[in-house]
Amino acid sequence: MGKVYGAEYKAEICKRIADGGESVAAISRELGISDNTLYTWINRYRQNSVKLTPARLARHEEQLIKLKRKAVK
């Protein structure tokens, strides 16, 4: 499994891209995070009619982790 990033960090990066107008490529190079990972975060961020707050993103991530654990068992 790769590096795990916190919900607040992801939300901040998504805001930089979605609201701040920074490019995915530039942030990818700056942070060393793949473009695909950033696009995944952004898609999740934009899919919600209400933008994800760090707390809401954390709840979604917790649900995803629980589902992954169930799938492994």
N, C-alpha and C positions, 0 to 999 in steps of 0.2 A: 504494500500500500504506500502511496506517495505521502508527501507532506500534507498535514492537516492545517487549514487556516480557520480562524475564528469567524463567527458570523459578523461581528462588527467590522473586521478587516475587509471581508468580502463586500459588505454594504458600502463601505467607504470607497473601495475601488470601483464598484458599479456606479456610484454617484459621480466619481471623477470622469467616467466615460459617458454616462447617459446625460448628466446635467452639466458637466464641465466642458464637454466637447473634446476631451483628450482622445487620441486614437488608441485602439486596442494594441496595435503594433508597438507604439511608443511605450505604453505601460508594460507590455510584455517584455520588452528589452530591458526596461528600467528595473523591473522586479524579478526577472528571471522566471516568470510564470508563462506557461504556454498559451498561445492564442486560443486554442481550443478550450482550455480551462476557463479563461476569461469570458469567452462567448457563452459557455455554459452558465456561469454566474450571472451574466447580463440577461440571458434568456429567462432565468428564474426570477430575476429582479423585475423584469418587464412583464412577466406573465400575470402578475397580480394586479388587479385593478387599483389597489392601494399599494404604493411602493413598500417593499419589505423594510421593516425596521430591523435592527439587529436582533431584537427579541423574537420577532416573527420568523426571521431567517433561521435562528437557532432552533425554534420549534420544528420547522420543516426538516432541518438537518437531523434532529433527534429522531423524527419519524422515519427518515431514510435509513439511519443507522439501525433502528429496530427492525425494519423490514429486511435489511441485508443480513442481520444476525439470524432471523427466522429462516431465511433462504439457505443459509449455510448449514443449519441443523438438520 
